[in-house]
Amino acid sequence: MDNATLKERILGIVPDAKFQENKQFLTFIIPPDKMHDLAFKLQQEADLAFDFLFCLTGVDRIEFLEVVYHLESTTLKHQLELKVQTPDRENGAVDTVSDVWKTAEFHEREAYDLLGIKFNNHPDLRRIFLEEGWKGYPLRKDYVDEVNIVEL
Amino acid sequence: MKESDFRDNETLELLKQSGGNILLTTLADIMNWSRSNSLWPLTFATSCCGIEMMAAAAPRHDFSRFGMEVYRASPRQADMIVVAGTIVNKMAPVLKRLYDQMSDPKYVIAMGACAVSGGPFFYNSYHVVRGVDHIIPVDVYIPGCPPRPEALLYGVMQLQRKIKLETLTHPRKTENLK
């Protein structure tokens, strides 16, 4: 499926998805409550067939926290980028997609570990790289660690 | 001899202690010769320096020419550990444990900027050990990011020179190095 038809198809499923100009990927900003349904449809429907979540990233944009999903269909050879934003830094939560793509389970744990983005209905949401009991989320822009960090 | 005396690569041998019994010094020479020409490194690499270390072991550079022959997967069989790569705080106790499990005499080469000082992760990083000498005593430092295989070869040869200075009356004791 080419990007123009794919764009129409996505906007058909989620009408309030916001299209974002991007050179490499077809990019949409999806409202947080629509993300899980969209993910399920993207994977299930035969003409979309996004069977591969090749990256899930957390980003701290200061005004809001963002989760970026990079998707690919290995059979139909098309790609898609989705973003979900949550302005609440303390309790901001996004629905998990680990029931749709199993690989998201570890990716979401990483985003939780380093940026403190919480995922609803995640089967095992705990730190993955850092020790249990680590205070704070080190990849956040406002993270302060006076012991370890040497400021340049 | 003191660790702090190793300043000048060119005059390393001049620091060798004079005097001593002919029998003992000859015995020491034989031991040092066999020890320095059969250094068994531990298979240990934490990042990109490890790739250079593998390249140094591969046929093109081939450090088995200098006696750094077989990589051992168990610290109990290794003489030497090349710390090739970044050591993060979570890895530090593991490295210390590996070092403690090696049998004496044991040697450490800090390969690359990360192992020497923390390197590119010195500033604005929350998780990197700034130099592996915070954890274990280091014999030879090899700068570079990552160092070329030739640099590693040179570092190994410096370590061999250092080993050749040991005597039976002044053996290297790692317990004394704090």
Interface residues (C-beta under 8 A of the other chain):
Chain A: F129 L130 E131 P138 Y143 D145 N148 I149 V150 E151 L152
Chain B: N89 K90 F122 Y123 N124 S125 Y126 H127 R130
